[in-house]
Amino acid sequence: MTMLLSISGLTSHYGRIQALAGIDLTVAEGELLALVGANGAGKTTLLRTISGVQPATGGSVRYADRDITRSAPSDRVRLGIAQVPEGRQVFGPLAVEDNLMLGGYTRPKAERAAEMEKVYALFPVLAQRRREPAGTLSGGQQQMLAIGRALMAKPRLLLLDEPSMGLAPLLVEEIFRAIVALKKAGTTIFLVEQNARAALAIADRGYVLETGRIVLHDTGAALLENDKVREAYLGV
């Protein structure tokens, strides 16, 4: 098993407040990894540190056997890491297609059209509304657009931050079907999700994060049956 991402002893701070406290974590090539935990546990901070938006204050991040701990976010995108941020953050006044084009800025122009067609095949509603302002899309459609924008970078590692947040159950199912399809197509996925049941049900492996520390690690199926996880995150 080839490790695409290896994190060792990772720490990060907001001023004097420690948000991550010695994280050790790996993601294998082609794997769908889930990270679950309560609000404020540090899940988003971990993704932001992997993508370079949040600086690490200790430890290391290795990607494809390369130390990227101090690499700029733009360099990480070029290396194949793309993040779908929490809250979608689409550019509302711009057309759907323009949002997608922005996601592909690191790719050669000749590749962008082909990548866009793949996005439209995954999310047909975006093709139907390609000329419309992104701000007119529903929340679920904006989430599809945010994922599509990240896919335009042709990522080897896709970081997904709370993709089900604020969505109706049917839309959550649609988003998770797309995530599974991306995994089957070969994309390595690191999924951060408060809906622990949905995330662990599709994950190869999972980690549980509490107050900036990893407290559990197992297969997704095993974590679904873990008494602590069931009580704390599944409501059973």
C-alpha positions in Angstrom: 0.0 0.0 0.0 1.5 3.3 -1.1 1.0 6.2 1.3 0.1 9.4 -0.6 -0.1 11.6 2.5 1.8 11.1 5.8 1.4 13.4 8.7 3.7 13.2 11.8 3.6 15.1 15.0 1.6 17.9 13.4 0.8 20.9 15.5 -0.9 24.2 14.7 -1.9 27.3 16.7 -4.1 30.3 16.5 -2.0 32.7 18.5 -1.4 31.0 21.9 -4.3 28.6 21.4 -3.2 25.1 20.2 -5.6 23.7 17.6 -3.7 20.6 16.6 -1.7 18.6 19.2 0.7 16.1 17.6 -1.4 14.6 14.8 -0.1 11.3 13.3 -2.2 10.3 10.2 -1.8 8.6 6.9 -3.8 8.4 3.7 -3.1 5.6 1.2 -3.2 6.1 -2.6 -6.8 5.5 -3.8 -8.2 5.5 -0.3 -11.3 7.2 1.0 -10.4 8.4 4.5 -12.9 9.9 6.9 -12.2 12.2 9.8 -15.0 12.7 12.3 -15.4 14.7 15.5 -17.4 17.4 17.2 -17.5 21.1 16.4 -14.2 22.7 17.4 -12.3 19.5 17.5 -9.8 20.8 14.8 -11.1 19.0 11.7 -11.1 22.1 9.5 -7.8 23.3 10.9 -6.2 20.0 9.9 -7.5 20.2 6.3 -6.3 23.8 6.1 -2.9 22.8 7.4 -2.7 20.1 4.8 -3.6 22.5 2.0 -1.2 25.1 3.4 -3.8 27.8 4.3 -3.1 27.4 8.0 0.6 27.2 9.0 2.0 24.2 10.8 3.9 25.1 14.0 5.5 21.7 14.4 5.7 18.3 12.9 5.6 17.4 9.2 3.4 16.9 6.2 4.6 14.6 3.5 2.8 14.2 0.2 3.9 11.7 -2.5 7.1 11.2 -0.5 7.9 15.0 -0.6 8.0 17.3 2.5 5.5 20.0 1.9 5.2 21.3 5.4 6.4 24.8 4.4 5.2 24.7 0.8 2.8 27.5 -0.4 -0.8 26.6 -1.0 -0.5 27.3 -4.7 2.4 24.9 -4.9 0.3 22.2 -3.2 -2.4 22.7 -5.7 0.1 22.2 -8.6 1.3 19.1 -6.9 -2.2 17.7 -6.9 -3.9 18.7 -3.6 -7.3 20.4 -3.9 -9.6 21.5 -1.1 -13.4 21.9 -1.1 -13.9 24.4 1.7 -16.5 24.3 4.4 -19.5 26.5 3.4 -18.8 26.1 -0.4 -17.5 29.6 -1.0 -18.5 29.9 -4.6 -18.1 33.2 -6.5 -21.8 34.2 -6.5 -21.8 36.9 -9.2 -19.8 34.7 -11.7 -21.3 32.1 -13.9 -21.1 28.5 -13.0 -18.7 27.9 -15.9 -16.5 30.8 -14.8 -16.3 29.3 -11.3 -15.2 26.0 -12.8 -12.6 27.7 -15.0 -11.1 29.4 -12.0 -10.6 26.0 -10.4 -8.6 24.9 -13.4 -6.1 27.8 -13.5 -3.1 25.5 -12.9 -4.0 23.2 -15.7 -3.0 23.7 -19.4 -5.8 25.3 -21.3 -6.2 22.2 -23.5 -7.1 20.1 -20.5 -9.7 22.5 -19.0 -12.5 21.6 -21.5 -12.0 17.9 -20.9 -12.0 18.3 -17.1 -15.1 20.5 -17.4 -17.0 17.8 -19.3 -16.1 15.3 -16.6 -17.6 17.7 -14.0 -20.7 18.1 -16.0 -21.0 14.3 -16.4 -20.8 13.9 -12.6 -23.2 16.8 -11.9 -25.5 17.3 -14.9 -27.4 20.2 -13.3 -24.3 22.3 -13.5 -24.2 21.8 -17.3 -27.8 22.9 -17.5 -27.1 26.0 -15.5 -23.5 26.7 -16.8 -24.3 30.3 -17.9 -26.2 31.3 -14.7 -24.7 33.1 -11.8 -23.4 30.7 -9.1 -25.3 32.7 -6.5 -28.6 31.6 -8.0 -28.0 27.9 -7.4 -29.5 26.0 -4.5 -27.2 25.1 -1.6 -26.9 21.5 -2.9 -26.0 22.8 -6.4 -23.5 25.2 -4.9 -21.9 22.2 -3.1 -21.7 20.4 -6.4 -20.1 23.4 -8.0 -17.5 23.7 -5.2 -16.6 20.0 -5.7 -16.5 20.5 -9.4 -14.3 23.6 -9.1 -11.7 21.5 -7.1 -11.9 18.7 -9.6 -10.9 21.1 -12.4 -7.4 21.1 -10.8 -7.3 17.4 -11.6 -6.3 16.5 -8.0 -4.6 13.4 -6.9 -5.8 14.2 -3.3 -9.2 15.8 -2.8 -9.9 17.4 0.6 -13.6 17.6 1.4 -14.7 19.8 4.3 -18.2 19.1 5.6 -19.8 18.5 2.1 -23.2 17.7 3.6 -23.5 20.8 5.8 -26.9 22.4 5.5 -28.3 20.1 2.9 -31.5 18.2 2.7 -31.2 14.4 3.1 -31.8 13.6 -0.6 -29.1 16.1 -1.6 -26.7 14.6 1.0 -27.3 11.2 -0.6 -26.5 12.6 -4.1 -23.3 14.3 -2.9 -22.2 11.1 -1.2 -22.9 9.1 -4.3 -20.7 11.5 -6.2 -17.9 11.1 -3.6 -18.1 7.3 -4.0 -17.9 7.6 -7.8 -14.8 9.8 -7.5 -13.2 7.2 -5.3 -14.0 4.4 -7.7 -12.5 6.5 -10.5 -9.2 6.6 -8.6 -9.2 9.9 -6.7 -7.8 9.7 -3.2 -10.2 11.4 -0.8 -9.8 12.9 2.7 -13.4 13.5 3.9 -14.1 15.7 7.0 -17.7 15.3 8.0 -19.9 15.9 11.0 -22.4 13.3 9.7 -20.3 10.5 11.1 -22.7 7.7 10.1 -22.7 8.8 6.4 -18.9 9.3 6.3 -17.9 6.1 8.0 -20.3 4.1 5.9 -18.4 4.9 2.7 -14.9 5.2 4.2 -12.1 2.6 3.9 -10.6 3.9 7.2 -11.5 6.6 9.7 -10.0 8.7 12.4 -11.8 10.4 15.4 -10.5 13.8 16.4 -11.1 15.3 19.8 -9.7 18.7 21.0 -6.9 18.6 18.4 -5.9 15.0 19.1 -6.5 11.7 17.3 -8.3 9.4 19.8 -9.4 6.5 17.6 -8.4 5.0 14.3 -9.8 1.9 12.6 -11.7 0.8 9.5 -14.9 2.8 8.7 -17.0 -0.3 9.4 -15.3 -1.0 12.7 -15.7 2.6 13.9 -19.4 2.4 13.1 -19.7 -0.5 15.5 -17.4 1.1 18.2 -19.4 1.8 21.3 -17.7 5.1 22.0 -18.2 6.4 18.5 -21.9 5.2 18.5 -22.6 7.0 21.8 -20.7 10.2 21.0 -21.4 10.7 17.2 -24.1 8.3 16.1 -26.7 9.0 18.8 -27.1 5.3 19.7 
